[in-house]
Amino acid sequence: MPPLWQQCCGSASGGDNGGVKRVRTATTAGPVGGGAAGANLGALRSHNTALVLGLLRDAGAEGISRLELAERTGLTPQAVSKITARLRAQGLAAEAGRRASTGGKPRTVLRLVPEAGHAVGVHLDRDELRVVLVDLDGSVVGERRGELDLGAGAEAVLGAVCGAVRGVVGGLGAGADARVGPGAEAGAGRGGDGTSAGGGGLAGVGSLLGVGVALPGPLDHARGVLHRVTGFPEWDGFPLRDALAERLGVPVVVDKDTNAAALGLAVGGEEGAAGRSFAYLHLGTGLGAGLVIDGSVHRGARTGAGEFGHQVVQLDGPLCGCGNRGCVEVLCLGAAARGEVAEAARVLGVAAGNLVGLLDIDVVLLGGRTVAGAPETYVSGVGEVLGARARREGTGGDAVPVRLAPRGERIVAEGAAQLLLAPLFGRGDD
């Protein structure tokens, strides 16, 4: 049987299923005259399968009957039977017992098999690498992390990423949490093995859907190409997606760290996030925003949305790594470095207020390692600024709530894995 990513995502030459894409070397033209493109049979089948898989996952261990699947999807019972039979043959679904019926024989209920599929999420930060392996439920079953120097050069960084990915995938089924330190494969530029093209691909790992990589922007999500990462201009134009896909032999998706985290929050059923409009503000080695509008990640036409940290709020302020002066990022991180956490929170709150006023979002979620150092101060500080703004505007409603995002420092890596998982369940977007 072919690997799971080929069953779910099409052939290695670029087939799609549910939005997960293999590396492409050409684009497909739209319909003549610019009209709406019709869905082919394969795409329609993929969409229906994603709907069923999503309901199976939502049902949890209790499962759901075929009749309920038909009612909730609008598909015919025959279509649901064909889809579930295929999912059972692939090992993605299994019987979960029987449920009493209002008439006739008891209904067989089906459940998702979480361990039947996995995705890798990579958080590639300026000074750290974190890699997680998650199952179809999104539960972390393996992790590696260690120091990284993003300025060590492409060969060293790619070698570190590939080594850590192979290491965490090698533990499939073991559920072990392996941590990587300097001197091991995640020590790029700090004594790591630096292997690049060697080591073998992962195409033979049957349950692996692929690898999602999240890192600071700006970048082109659609093509997987980096732009001028703040502080590391040498990465400008580097085709990260294609380079990693060639070395690993499985589908790779690349996105900004903030977008990945926002996607994970949007599809994870987190209180105050699922199905709503919110901003995830990530203050770590840099500052950015992930924007979710009506339940979908808003990336913009060029993946440029959410460059939150580089809005200028002080015209004669300190020089930022982006070349401007008085950016929110340099002011926040500067205050935090001086130990002036309350001031950093106030500046972040002013910028968050600008964002709330522009987009009228439902909630602001905070995360990142700098926030994790003093979470209560940042949540209360940003909340106070937004509250004062709401009172001045006299809109009559409560201030936009400010909350700490869940999942701690894993939030970006877990969100990166959702770049592969969410489309499988009909929850992703391109």
Buried (B, 14 or more C-beta within 10 A) or exposed (E): EEBBBBBBBBEBEBBBBBBBBBBBEEEEEEEEEEEEEEEEEEBEBBBBBBBBBBBBBEBEEEBBBBBBBBEBBEBEEEBBBBBBEBBBEBBBBBEBEEBEEEEEEEBBBBBBBBBBBBBBBBBBBBEBBBBBBBBBBBEBBBBBBBBBBBBBBEBBBBBBBBBBBBBBBBBBEEEEBBEBBBEBBBBBBBEBBBBBEEBEBBBEBBBBBBBBBBBBBBBBBBBBBBBBBBBBEEBEEBBBBBBBBBBBBBBBBBBBBBBBBBBBBBBBEBEBBBEBBBBBBBBBBBBBBBBBBEBBBBBEEEBBBBBBBBBBEEEEBEEBBBEBBBBBBBBBBBBBEEEEBBBBBBBBBBBBBBBBEEBEBBBBBBBBBBBBEBBEBBBBBBBBBBBEBBEEEEEEEEBBBBBBBBBEBBBBBBBBBBBBBBBBBBBBBE
